[in-house]
Amino acid sequence: ACGMAMLSAGTPMFFMGEEVGAQKPYRYEDFFYNREDLLSERQNTGQYLFKFYQDIIRLRLANLALKSHNIDIIHIHNANRVIAFQRWDDQEKLLVIASLNNHPFAFGYEIENSKLNGGFWQEIFNSDDTSYGGNNVSNLETAIPVINNIIRVVIPANGFIVLQKKLSSS
């Protein structure tokens, strides 16, 4: 959910404690009695989630395309529970592909759309990275070609990847 909020158009927001998986309710009347040690959570059970939040925020800040108002949904498949959208500005183009499927598309998932328009894409973010406690179901470090407006990518279960358009295959 955080990834989709951070990568979609608009101003992303999250609630305090969310970045470490805080469990107790946050209420005005009895906040004092429901406090959690967020610093401790950050170093213990919430460490993977905290690392994910750090990296997704860094990704958003570093990519002007993610700060632009430009967004185009290029693929939706309800049965597979997959959505893909592009974000871009004058200098870069990103493709976000997310799956709410309980199983990864480890052997590839094809998306066809004329807006992909050839070229090569490189994975720059994967929510299933081992540094977030994931299984690293990824596209490794290979340039992914678009052939006849079709891209074939590996997508993790209940996660997402971010691809950046490459200017050349080198």
N, C-alpha and C positions, 0 to 999 in steps of 0.2 A: 504494500500500500504506500509506503514511504517513497519507494522508487517511482511509482506512477505519479505521485504528487510532485516529486522533484523534477521529473522529466517532462511532464505535461506543460502546456501553456498556462500562464497565470502565476500568482505568487504562492509558493509552497509554504505550508505551515505545519508544525507538529507541536504537540503538547509536551510540557516538561516531564521528564522521566521516560518518555516514549523511546528515547535513544538508547536506553539500557533495559527496556522491557519491564518497567515498573509495574507492579501488580495491584497495589493498594489503591482504593478510590481516592480521588482528589476532591474534597468537599470543603467548602468555606467554613462551615460550622465546627468541624472536628479535624481540621488539617493537622494540628499539632499531634494528635493521637495516631494519625495514619502516615506519618512521615516515613520515608525510606532513605537509606543511606545511598544516595545516587553515586557518590564517589567510590564506595565499596563495590556497588553493582557494576560500575564501569570497569573495574579491575578483575571481577570474578564472573558471575553467571551472565552478566550483560556485555562482556568484553567483545564478543563477535558482533553483536548488534551495534555496539558503539563504534567499532571499526567500520562497519558498513555505513553508518550515518556520516562519519567523517569523510569517507571516500566519495559518497554520492553527493555530498555538499561540495567537496572539492571539484568534482566533475562538473557540476552545474556552474560553479563560479568560473571555471577555466574555459568553458565553451559558450561563446556568444550565441550560438544557435539555440541553446537551451534557455537563453534569456529573451529571445525574440518572441514575437507574437505568432510566428509562423508555425503551423502544425497542420498536418494532413494525414488522416487515417487512411492507410492504403490496403489494409487487410483485416478482416474480422471473420472468424470461423467459430460459431457457437458450439458445435459438436466437439471440436478439438480444444475449445476454450483458449484460443490464441488471438491476439490483437497485435497489429504492427502500425506504427505511425512514424512519420518523418518530421524532423525539426531542422530548420535551416536559417541561415542569414546570408549575407553577401559573400562570406569567406568560407563557410563550411556547411556540410550536410551530414546529419545524423539519422540513423534508423534505429528505433527502439522496437524490440520484439519481445512480447511478454506472453507467458503461458500460465494459466491457472489449472492446467492439467496435472493430475497427481503422478503422472509418469513423464519422464523426459522424452524429448524427441532426439535421442542420442544418435540415430542414424540419419538425421537430417529431416528438415521440414521445408517444403517448397512454398514460396510465395511468388505469385505472378502479378505484376502490375507494370503498366507502361511507364509509370513515374520513376521506376528504378533505373531505367534508361542506361543500361550497360555499365561498364567500368568494374572497379573492384572495391570491396568494403573490408574493413579491418575491425575486429572486435576490440573495443577499448574499455568495456566494463562488463562484468558478469556477476550477477547477484548470487551465483552458486559457487563463488570462489572459496577455496579452502580457508582463506584468512577470515571469512565470515562464518565458518563452521559448515560450509557446503561440501559438495562432492566433486566440484570442478568439472561439471559437464559443460564443455566449452568448445569453441571453434579454434582452440589453441592459438597459434600465432600465424595462421595462414591467411593470405589474401583471398577473400571469397569473391569469385566472379559472378557477374550477372550476365546470363546468356539467354537471349531471346526474351528479355524482361522477366526472367525467373532467377531468384536467388534461393539457394539451398543452405540452410543453417541448422546447427545443432542448438536446441533450446532446452534449458534445464526445467525440471518439474517445478511448478509453483515459483517461477522466477522469471528473470528477464535478462536480455543482453542489449548492449548498446554498440552499434557499428558506426564507424566513420567512413565516409566516402574517400577513397584514395584517388589521387589524380593519375597515378600510373600503377602498373603491377610491380614495380621495383621496390 
